[in-house]
Amino acid sequence: MKTTVRASVKIDRPPEDIEAVLLDAEKAVLWTSDLERFEVVARPAGLVGSRARLHYKQGNSRYIMEDELLQVEPKRRYLSRVTGDAIEAEVETVLTPISGGTQVSVRWSGSGKPLLLRLLLPFMRTSIARQTRKDLMKLKAVVECV
């Protein structure tokens, strides 16, 4: 069973400005919680099939997840699969032009690999949504300052 979370934010910039930040590996650490490094390992960011290792530090724990870009509609939609030892998820980011800017929507849908996490993840939906919203607000700040 998958847990799904949605969050969105309006950013006062056009989709191409947001895309430039979304696809910049060096800027990922500025708006993604606990991310220390975004290491591109296959194909340039933004191309279907591109892969990256996401190096996280949460408290005293470090872990690595792999992100693979599955689908791209430039300046409109990006679908990635993120996998690690404990979780596998799909992350869809949609950029919708609106008056005065762009609505950025994220849908995170995933499940835990270990049985305990599979059982607990649905109860973590609120905290995952809160963290996703915080990351979107940080993305907004980065994009609007560029």
C-alpha positions in Angstrom: 0.0 0.0 0.0 1.4 3.4 -1.0 1.2 6.6 1.0 0.5 9.7 -1.1 1.1 13.3 -0.1 0.4 16.5 -2.1 1.7 20.0 -1.6 1.9 23.1 -3.7 3.0 26.7 -3.6 2.8 29.8 -5.9 6.1 31.2 -7.0 6.2 34.6 -8.5 8.4 33.6 -11.5 7.8 31.9 -14.8 8.2 28.1 -15.2 11.6 28.4 -16.9 13.1 30.2 -13.8 11.8 27.4 -11.5 13.1 24.7 -13.9 16.5 26.3 -13.8 16.7 25.8 -10.0 15.0 22.4 -10.0 17.6 21.0 -12.4 20.6 22.6 -10.8 22.4 20.0 -8.7 24.3 22.5 -6.7 21.1 24.4 -5.7 19.3 21.3 -4.6 20.9 21.5 -1.1 19.5 25.0 -0.7 15.9 23.9 -0.8 15.8 20.2 0.1 15.8 19.3 3.8 18.7 17.2 5.1 20.3 17.0 1.6 24.1 17.4 1.8 25.0 16.6 -1.8 23.2 15.9 -5.1 25.6 13.8 -7.2 24.7 13.3 -10.9 25.8 9.8 -11.9 24.2 9.3 -15.3 23.1 11.6 -18.1 22.7 15.3 -17.5 20.0 16.5 -15.1 16.7 17.1 -16.8 16.9 14.2 -19.3 14.9 11.0 -19.0 17.1 8.4 -17.6 19.3 10.8 -15.7 20.3 9.4 -12.3 21.7 11.0 -9.2 22.7 9.9 -5.7 21.2 12.0 -3.0 23.4 12.2 0.1 21.4 13.0 3.2 22.2 13.6 6.8 19.4 13.4 9.4 20.7 13.9 12.9 23.7 11.7 13.3 22.6 9.3 10.5 23.7 9.5 6.9 22.1 7.7 4.0 22.0 7.7 0.3 19.1 7.4 -2.1 19.0 7.1 -5.8 16.9 9.4 -8.0 16.0 8.4 -11.5 14.1 10.8 -13.8 11.4 8.7 -15.5 9.4 11.3 -17.5 9.9 14.9 -18.5 7.7 17.6 -20.1 10.2 20.6 -20.1 9.0 23.5 -18.0 5.8 21.5 -17.1 6.2 18.1 -15.4 8.9 15.9 -14.0 8.4 12.4 -12.6 11.2 10.7 -10.7 11.6 7.4 -8.8 13.5 7.7 -5.5 14.8 4.6 -3.9 16.8 3.8 -0.9 17.3 1.0 1.7 14.0 1.9 3.5 11.7 3.6 1.0 10.7 3.6 -2.7 8.7 6.6 -3.9 7.6 8.4 -7.1 7.8 12.2 -6.9 5.9 14.2 -9.5 6.5 17.9 -9.8 4.1 20.0 -12.0 4.7 23.6 -13.0 1.4 25.3 -14.0 1.6 28.9 -15.3 -0.9 31.2 -13.4 -1.5 34.9 -13.3 1.7 36.5 -11.9 3.7 33.3 -11.6 3.7 29.5 -11.5 1.9 27.0 -9.3 4.3 24.3 -8.3 2.7 21.1 -7.2 4.4 18.0 -5.8 2.9 14.6 -5.4 4.9 12.1 -3.3 3.7 8.5 -3.4 5.7 5.8 -1.8 6.0 2.8 0.5 8.4 1.5 3.0 10.5 -1.6 2.2 10.8 -3.0 5.8 7.5 -4.3 7.2 7.6 -1.9 10.1 8.0 1.2 7.9 5.3 -0.1 5.5 2.9 -0.1 8.5 4.1 3.2 10.0 4.3 5.3 6.8 0.6 6.0 6.5 0.7 7.5 10.0 3.6 9.7 8.9 1.6 11.3 6.1 1.1 14.6 7.9 4.8 15.0 8.8 5.8 14.2 5.2 3.3 16.7 3.9 4.6 19.4 6.3 8.2 18.7 5.2 7.3 18.8 1.5 5.6 22.1 2.1 8.6 23.5 3.9 10.9 22.4 1.0 8.6 24.1 -1.5 8.7 27.3 0.6 12.5 27.1 0.5 12.4 26.5 -3.3 10.2 29.6 -3.6 12.7 31.7 -1.7 15.7 30.4 -3.8 13.8 31.0 -7.1 12.5 34.4 -6.2 16.0 35.6 -5.1 17.7 34.6 -8.3 
